Amino acid sequence: MKVNYYFLWNYNKFPFVYSLMKEGERNIIIINIHESPKLKGKLFRLNELSKIDEVVLIENNLKEYLFNVFYRVFVYPFKKKLDYVVFYLDGFVGHYPLFLANIGIPDQVHFYEEGESIYKSGVLLTKEKAVGFKQSLNEVVKRNLFIKKNSIHDIKFFYVRDKDRLLKTFRDDLLFDFDFEIKEIDDVASIRELPSNDKEILKKIFFEDFSLDFTLGVNEKIAIVLTQPVYHGWGYTKNEYINLFNEYINELKKENYKIYLKLHPKEQEDLYLTEGVQRINGQFPFELLALYGVEFDKGLTYNSTAIQSSIIKNKFLIEDDLKNKTL
């Protein structure tokens, strides 16, 4: 039997991954919930969807790690391979996670787009050296347990939003010779085309308490602000970063947009402008707003992957704007 394993480091990539699945095949989705433990009950319910046979949630903690090491040493050597196994991975290179490695050596590996990082030079070809004691120890453990290394040169397909951008990245990295096929995926279009039963299930899972009015008046424009919690790496203090965002939000106001703001799940405080800015609350993959037929005329973010969604017509990245101003 052919079994497809879809591995997600974060639940936010669910709409894209679900768009890859085919009915009639055995599909198992594995989601890391280390940063979203409160969603455990909701994410388990994804197995109610028509294309998912099983949901596995991993917490990526020490207890799990030690169990997987034990399994690798004492159980895995005696495990018999019965199925034709396909791994769908988010473009990472290096050793497989222990849990995934313990499933067995895959017959095929497919990559899917994790986010904007895959369009940056070097990301898909090299793995950063382990930094810190835990990371270094993990590398040693995996080498000694003969955990297979993942490589872009071993894959069969690569699923992305933008084939041309990926090919440009390959050219920048001098990668001209590859055997895999690149396929473009429009996850928003796929979500809109889901059967009505799947749509209702997703609404019950992620939008049970959701109540927001997206109706617009004549000639009214709508904008979405997508915040991000990481600012130290960009050379800002927290207040500088918030003030920077608020300056751009004020520009949207001057342009007469009806403004919505979605706070990043990792942000504990909401210090952004509130007057004239409606909040979109809840933890859900941004692209699932397509279930409600929403389309934003403009999107504003620092450099969030979600800005590239096709439910946003015009995309404004603060990072790019600041670079252009310094040229």
C-alpha positions in Angstrom: 0.0 0.0 0.0 1.1 3.5 -0.8 1.2 5.7 2.3 1.8 9.5 2.2 3.3 11.2 5.3 2.9 15.0 5.4 5.2 16.6 7.9 4.5 20.1 9.2 6.8 22.0 11.5 3.9 24.4 12.1 0.1 24.1 11.6 0.0 27.3 9.6 1.1 25.4 6.4 -2.0 23.1 6.6 -3.9 24.8 3.7 -0.9 24.4 1.3 -0.3 20.8 2.4 -4.0 19.8 2.2 -4.0 21.2 -1.4 -1.4 18.5 -2.2 -3.4 15.5 -1.0 -5.4 13.2 -3.2 -8.5 11.3 -2.2 -8.2 7.5 -2.5 -4.6 7.5 -1.1 -3.7 6.9 2.5 -2.7 10.3 3.9 -1.2 10.7 7.3 -0.5 14.3 8.5 2.1 14.9 11.2 2.1 18.3 12.9 4.6 19.7 15.4 2.5 21.5 18.1 5.5 22.5 20.3 4.5 26.2 19.8 0.7 25.6 19.7 -0.2 23.1 22.4 -3.6 24.7 23.0 -4.7 23.7 19.5 -4.1 20.0 20.2 -7.8 19.1 20.4 -8.7 21.1 17.3 -5.9 19.8 15.2 -6.9 16.2 16.0 -10.2 16.9 14.4 -8.5 17.3 11.0 -9.0 13.6 10.5 -12.7 14.4 9.9 -11.7 15.8 6.5 -12.2 13.7 3.4 -8.6 13.4 2.4 -7.0 12.7 5.8 -6.8 9.2 7.3 -4.8 9.9 10.4 -3.5 12.9 12.4 -0.3 12.6 14.4 0.6 15.4 16.7 4.2 15.7 18.1 5.2 18.0 20.9 8.9 18.0 20.1 10.0 17.7 23.8 12.6 15.8 25.7 10.2 12.9 26.7 9.4 12.3 23.0 13.0 12.6 22.0 14.2 10.0 24.5 11.3 7.7 23.5 12.4 8.0 19.8 16.0 7.3 20.6 14.9 4.1 22.5 12.7 3.1 19.6 15.5 3.6 17.1 17.9 1.4 19.1 15.7 -1.4 20.3 12.7 -1.6 17.9 13.6 0.0 14.5 16.2 -2.7 13.6 13.5 -5.3 13.7 10.8 -3.3 11.9 9.6 -4.7 8.5 8.8 -2.3 5.7 5.3 -3.2 4.3 4.2 0.0 2.6 5.4 2.2 -0.3 6.3 5.3 1.7 6.3 8.9 0.4 7.5 11.8 2.6 6.2 15.3 2.0 8.6 17.7 3.7 8.9 21.5 4.0 12.2 21.9 2.1 14.5 21.4 5.1 18.0 19.8 4.5 20.0 17.8 7.0 19.1 14.9 9.2 15.5 13.8 9.4 13.7 14.4 12.7 13.9 11.2 14.8 10.1 10.6 14.7 10.1 10.8 10.9 13.3 8.6 10.6 11.6 5.9 12.7 8.8 5.5 10.1 11.4 4.1 7.7 13.4 5.0 4.7 11.0 6.6 2.1 10.6 5.4 -1.4 10.0 9.0 -2.6 10.6 12.4 -1.0 8.6 15.5 -2.1 9.3 19.0 -1.0 6.7 21.7 -0.5 7.2 25.4 0.1 7.7 26.2 3.8 7.6 30.0 3.2 9.5 32.9 1.8 12.8 31.4 3.0 13.0 28.9 0.2 13.3 31.8 -2.3 16.5 33.0 -0.5 19.9 32.0 -1.7 21.5 29.0 0.0 18.6 27.8 2.1 17.7 24.7 0.1 21.3 23.6 -0.5 23.1 23.9 2.8 22.3 23.4 6.5 23.6 25.9 9.1 26.0 24.4 11.5 24.6 23.4 14.8 24.8 26.2 17.4 24.7 25.5 21.1 25.1 22.4 23.2 21.7 20.9 22.5 21.9 21.3 18.8 25.4 19.9 18.6 24.4 16.9 20.8 21.4 16.2 18.6 23.7 16.1 15.5 26.0 13.6 17.3 23.0 11.4 18.3 21.6 11.3 14.8 24.9 10.5 13.2 25.4 7.6 15.6 21.9 6.3 15.1 22.4 6.4 11.3 19.6 8.9 10.7 19.5 9.6 7.0 20.3 13.1 5.7 17.8 14.9 3.6 18.9 16.6 0.4 17.2 18.5 -2.4 19.0 16.2 -4.9 17.0 13.2 -3.7 13.5 14.6 -4.2 10.9 13.7 -6.9 8.7 16.8 -6.8 8.8 20.3 -5.4 5.5 22.1 -4.8 5.6 25.9 -4.6 3.5 29.0 -5.1 5.9 30.6 -7.7 7.9 28.4 -10.0 9.7 31.3 -11.7 10.9 32.7 -8.4 12.2 29.3 -7.4 14.1 28.9 -10.7 15.6 32.3 -10.2 16.8 31.2 -6.7 18.3 28.1 -8.3 20.1 30.2 -10.9 21.5 32.4 -8.1 22.8 29.3 -6.3 24.2 27.9 -9.6 21.9 24.9 -9.4 21.1 24.2 -13.1 21.1 20.4 -13.1 18.2 18.8 -11.2 15.9 15.8 -11.8 12.8 16.8 -9.9 9.6 18.4 -11.3 8.5 21.7 -9.9 4.7 22.2 -9.6 2.8 25.4 -8.8 0.1 25.2 -6.2 -2.6 27.8 -5.5 -3.7 26.8 -2.0 -6.3 29.6 -1.8 -8.0 28.4 -5.0 -7.9 24.8 -3.7 -9.5 25.9 -0.4 -12.3 27.7 -2.3 -13.0 24.6 -4.4 -13.2 22.2 -1.4 -16.4 20.2 -1.0 -19.0 21.9 1.2 -18.6 19.3 3.9 -14.8 19.9 4.2 -15.5 23.6 4.4 -17.9 23.3 7.2 -15.5 21.0 9.1 -12.7 23.6 8.8 -15.0 26.4 9.9 -16.0 24.4 13.0 -12.4 23.5 13.9 -10.8 26.9 13.4 -13.6 29.5 13.4 -16.0 28.3 16.0 -16.1 31.6 17.9 -15.3 33.7 14.8 -17.5 36.8 14.3 -16.2 39.5 12.0 -17.9 41.6 9.4 -16.0 41.9 6.1 -18.8 43.6 4.2 -17.7 46.7 2.3 -19.5 49.9 1.2 -19.4 51.2 -2.4 -15.8 51.8 -3.5 -14.5 50.9 0.0 -11.1 49.3 0.1 -9.9 46.7 2.6 -6.4 46.2 4.0 -4.9 43.5 6.3 -1.9 44.1 8.6 0.1 41.0 9.5 2.4 41.5 12.5 5.5 39.6 13.5 7.1 39.1 16.9 10.7 38.9 15.9 12.3 42.3 15.9 15.7 42.0 17.6 17.3 40.3 14.6 16.2 43.3 12.5 17.9 45.8 14.7 14.9 47.3 16.5 13.8 47.6 20.1 10.2 46.4 20.7 8.9 50.0 20.9 10.8 51.0 17.8 9.3 48.1 15.9 5.7 48.8 17.1 6.1 52.5 16.2 7.4 51.6 12.8 4.3 49.4 12.1 2.0 52.1 13.5 3.5 54.7 11.1 2.6 52.5 8.1 -0.9 51.7 9.6 -1.5 55.5 9.7 -0.6 55.7 6.0 -3.3 53.1 5.3 -5.8 55.2 7.2 -4.9 58.3 5.1 -5.5 56.2 2.0 -9.0 55.4 3.4 -8.7 51.7 3.8 -10.9 49.6 6.1 -8.2 48.1 8.2 -7.9 44.7 9.8 -5.0 43.5 11.9 -4.0 39.9 12.6 -1.7 39.6 15.6 1.0 36.9 15.3 0.3 33.9 17.6 3.6 34.4 19.4 3.0 38.0 20.3 1.8 38.3 23.9 0.9 42.0 23.8 -1.1 44.0 21.4 0.5 47.5 21.3 -0.6 48.4 17.8 -3.0 51.2 16.9 -6.6 50.3 17.8 -8.6 53.3 16.6 -10.1 52.4 13.2 -8.2 49.0 13.1 -10.3 45.9 13.7 -8.7 42.8 15.1 -8.9 39.3 13.6 -8.6 37.1 16.6 -8.0 33.4 16.8 -5.3 30.9 15.9 -5.8 29.6 12.3 -3.9 29.5 9.1 -4.4 32.8 7.4 -5.3 31.3 4.0 -8.4 29.7 5.5 -10.1 33.1 5.4 -10.7 32.1 1.8 -13.5 30.0 3.2 -15.4 33.3 3.7 -14.6 34.6 0.3 -12.5 37.4 1.7 -10.1 39.3 -0.6 -7.9 42.1 0.7 -7.0 45.0 -1.6 -3.7 45.6 0.3 -1.6 43.7 2.8 1.0 45.2 5.1 3.7 43.3 7.0 7.5 43.4 7.7 8.3 40.2 5.8 5.7 37.6 6.8 5.2 34.7 4.4 1.4 35.1 4.7 1.6 38.4 2.7 2.2 36.3 -0.4 -1.3 34.7 -0.2 -3.4 35.2 -3.3 -6.2 36.6 -1.1 -4.1 39.7 -0.9 -4.0 41.7 -4.2 -1.3 44.2 -3.4 1.5 43.3 -1.1 3.5 45.8 0.9 6.6 44.7 2.8 8.1 47.2 5.2 11.5 45.5 4.9 11.6 46.1 1.1 10.4 49.7 1.5 13.1 50.5 4.0 15.7 49.0 1.8 14.5 51.1 -1.2 14.6 54.2 0.9 18.3 53.6 1.8 19.4 53.1 -1.8 
